[in-house]
Amino acid sequence: MSLFRPDPLMGAAAYKTYAVVAPASSHFRTATCAEVACPQYVSGWRVRLEALTPDLQRAARSSGRRYSEQQIAVGETWLIYEPGQPCFRAAEHRARVDRPPLYLVRDGDHRGNPRGTRARLHQRPGDWLEDFAGHQQAIADEIKKG
């Protein structure tokens, strides 16, 4: 699904972007399957053996995870992994750390920041809200002027 954005009426320099962000690098940590309630960890999972390359077949069988092999028909074999063990994507799981989000104001919009100014980082959410409200009011005042 693509994001719908109407064509802007002015250049990017005429806009400001307000954002509340939690970057992965500072606001998330590596987590276990159990911590994130990974569906494969909770319920187990299965992999069709014939869909894997020979290297992946060896890796799946020698991963140290408990599994049973079930042949459904000729050419259809499944490796069935028990619940309660790390999935094959365990290294990708992330959990949020207890850190407040960043409240940012940037010049420009989704097209960029043509002036290259630095983003403003508000220390408190209230300051960010006040900045946003003031900007919205300035826009409303300009519209009212015509």
C-alpha positions in Angstrom: 0.0 0.0 0.0 1.5 3.4 -1.0 1.2 6.5 1.1 -1.1 9.1 -0.3 0.2 12.6 -0.1 -1.4 15.5 -2.0 1.0 17.6 -4.1 2.3 20.4 -1.8 1.3 24.0 -2.8 4.7 25.4 -2.0 8.4 24.4 -1.9 9.8 22.3 0.8 11.4 25.3 2.5 8.0 26.7 3.3 7.2 23.8 5.6 8.1 22.4 9.0 7.9 18.8 10.1 7.0 17.9 13.7 7.9 14.4 14.7 7.9 12.2 17.8 10.4 9.4 17.1 12.0 6.4 18.9 15.0 5.4 16.8 15.9 1.7 16.8 19.5 2.5 17.6 18.7 4.2 20.9 15.2 3.1 21.9 15.3 -0.6 21.2 17.4 -3.5 22.3 17.8 -7.1 21.1 15.2 -9.3 22.7 14.4 -13.0 23.0 11.5 -14.8 21.4 9.9 -15.2 24.8 10.1 -11.4 25.5 8.3 -10.5 22.3 5.9 -13.4 22.4 7.1 -14.5 19.0 4.4 -16.6 17.4 6.9 -19.4 16.4 8.2 -19.5 19.9 4.7 -19.7 21.4 3.1 -22.1 18.9 6.0 -23.8 17.1 6.4 -23.7 13.4 7.0 -25.8 10.3 9.2 -25.6 7.3 8.7 -27.4 4.0 12.0 -29.2 3.4 11.7 -29.2 -0.4 11.4 -25.4 -0.4 14.9 -25.0 1.1 18.2 -25.0 -0.7 20.6 -27.9 0.3 22.6 -25.4 2.5 19.4 -24.3 4.3 18.2 -27.9 4.7 21.5 -28.7 6.5 21.2 -25.5 8.7 17.6 -26.3 9.6 18.4 -29.9 10.6 21.6 -28.9 12.5 20.4 -25.8 14.2 20.1 -27.5 17.6 16.3 -26.9 17.7 14.0 -29.8 18.4 11.9 -30.9 15.5 10.2 -33.9 13.9 10.1 -34.8 10.3 6.8 -35.5 8.7 6.5 -36.8 5.1 3.0 -36.0 3.8 3.6 -37.4 0.3 6.4 -38.0 -2.1 8.1 -34.6 -2.5 6.3 -33.1 0.4 8.3 -33.3 3.7 7.9 -30.9 6.6 10.2 -30.2 9.5 7.9 -29.4 12.5 9.6 -27.4 15.3 8.3 -27.6 18.9 7.1 -24.5 20.7 9.3 -22.9 23.4 12.5 -22.6 21.4 14.1 -19.7 19.6 12.8 -19.2 16.0 15.1 -18.8 13.0 14.7 -15.0 13.2 15.5 -14.7 16.9 18.4 -12.3 16.3 16.0 -9.8 14.7 13.6 -9.5 17.7 13.7 -6.1 19.4 12.1 -4.7 22.6 11.6 -1.1 23.5 13.9 0.2 26.3 12.5 2.5 29.0 13.5 5.8 27.3 11.2 8.7 26.4 10.8 9.5 22.6 12.5 12.3 20.9 10.5 15.4 20.1 11.8 16.9 16.9 11.1 19.9 14.7 12.7 20.0 11.3 12.6 22.6 8.5 11.2 21.2 5.3 8.8 18.3 4.6 9.0 14.7 3.2 10.9 16.1 0.2 13.8 17.3 2.3 15.3 20.3 4.1 16.5 22.6 1.3 18.2 25.0 3.8 20.0 22.2 5.5 19.2 23.6 9.0 19.6 21.3 12.0 16.6 19.7 13.7 15.5 21.2 17.0 15.2 18.7 19.8 12.8 19.7 22.5 13.6 18.5 26.0 10.0 18.3 27.2 6.9 17.2 25.4 5.1 20.4 26.5 7.7 22.5 24.8 7.2 20.6 21.5 3.4 21.0 21.8 3.8 24.7 22.4 6.0 25.1 19.4 3.5 23.1 17.3 0.6 25.1 18.5 2.4 28.4 17.9 3.2 27.3 14.3 -0.4 26.2 13.6 -1.6 29.5 15.0 0.8 31.5 12.7 -0.5 29.5 9.7 -4.1 30.2 10.7 -3.3 33.9 11.1 -1.8 34.0 7.6 -4.8 32.3 6.1 -7.1 34.8 7.9 -5.2 37.7 6.4 -5.8 36.3 2.9 
